Amino acid sequence: MEKLFPRAFSLLLTLFLFPYLLHSQGDSSRQPPRPLIFTPHNRSDSDPQQVHITLVGSDHIRVSWITEAKHTQSIVEYGKAPGAYNSVSTGEHTSYKYFFYSSGKIHHVKIGPLEPGTTYYYRCGGSNPEFSFRTPPQQFPIEFAIVGDLGQTEWTASTLAHVESKDYDVLLLPGDLSYADTQQPLWDSFGRLVEPYASRRPWMVTQGNHEIETFPILHPHGFTAYNARWLMAHEESGSDSNLYYSFEVAGTHIIMLGSYAEFDKKSSQYKWLVADLAKIDRKKTPWVVVLLHAPWYNTNTAHQGEGDSMRKAMEELLYNARVDVVFAGHVHAYERFTRIYNNKETQCGPLYVTIGDGGNREGLALSFNSPPSPLSLFREASFGHGRLRILNQTHAHWSWHRNNDSNAVVADPVWLESLSSIKACWDLNDEL
């Protein structure tokens, strides 16, 4: 009863404040969403829950989880056979308060070095259950599942089931995870919902607007829950913020940008991006992929222009670095553009994709501008996910999978050629 009262009071308080905290979605038409799924805690207080893994460097994994019991140790035992744990690592823990809500003990433990393409079995805090994951491959091919604006509805469950129906190596999420919107128990529910997936494959995420969770005077600093729960490899990439970072896996350099961190030329994020792009060796990582939340190009009537300021500040950096693909979320629909720079088609600019259709509680953004822009090659307001399979140094296959149907349907397949292999694009750089 002592635990129940503050949690119930916190939930009632945030429900009361919820209408104030929601941002207006404008006049965009939305398909009615499916019901919210609240995933309860059904283990003991000392058992791990909300287990998820992330990549840290070339051969390490960070295991994160939560326990209600405060005495639980931040340790991970692991090995290559079930129940045979010949290695153990110790990490750190944190917690946070939000109004009357107090989080459980949040554990983060880095394990490794690990072998590529290998299955490991592990348990957290010395307690069952046992989990397992497979490390990504060291070389091509590699497959990324990509889904934005996930939430925790019946559509979310459908999307996750479709993602899981076909193997992949790493999941990338360009913002808007739990849609807790200050209702902190929903962060816990989300963690339990995605645990069967996020404990088996690395989930690399960046923040969206629904992670901000500020409140005037009472809680002025944003991303409290996000930063505590979803710790990314920002320090390893020279970033001073969990809101933007980069990592490399199997010949691919992936940059996660922060749409809701400062991004002008004087900002830390801008300076970090300049330095990060300068370090890329296209012989080692011929593919460069960027994820952010608010799209820089968008023909949907929802969220028009919200990414423009960031685009004007940073687009030239990505173009000069010959970034291959930019994925965004925020708009609850799917849209694929041609290669673009400064609102014009060019063979040497990034291909832009909006993939904010994971299953959020707000429904779909059904209205697109008419007539369509010639820069937009495919657009559809349906829930789904995408897959980027990089086969080798020069070619990759992108596909968007619609999940309105009982089975995921490949609705937009396209082959991509890495800009690192197109000599004319680098000759153009020499002329600039």
Secondary structure, DSSP 8 states (H G I E B T S, - for coil): -TTHHHHHHHHHHHHHHHHHHS---TT--EE----B------S-TTS-EEEEEEEETTTEEEEEEEES-TT---EEEEESBTTB--EEEE-EEE--EETTEE--EEEEEEE----TT-EEEEEETTEEEEEEEE---SSS-EEEEE--S--SBHHHHHHHHHHHTS--SEEEEES--S--TT-HHHHHHHHHHHHHHHTTS-EEEE--GGG---BTTTB-S--HHHHHHS--STGGGT-S-TTSEEEEETTEEEEE--TTS--STTSHHHHHHHHHHHH--TTT--EEEEE-SS-SS--BSTTTTTTHHHHHHHHHHHHHTT--EEEE-SSSSEEEEEEEETTEE-TTS-EEEEE--S--TT-EE--B-SS--TTEEEEE---EEEEEEE-SSSEEEEEEEE-SSSS-EEEEEEEEE-GGG-HHHHHHHHH-
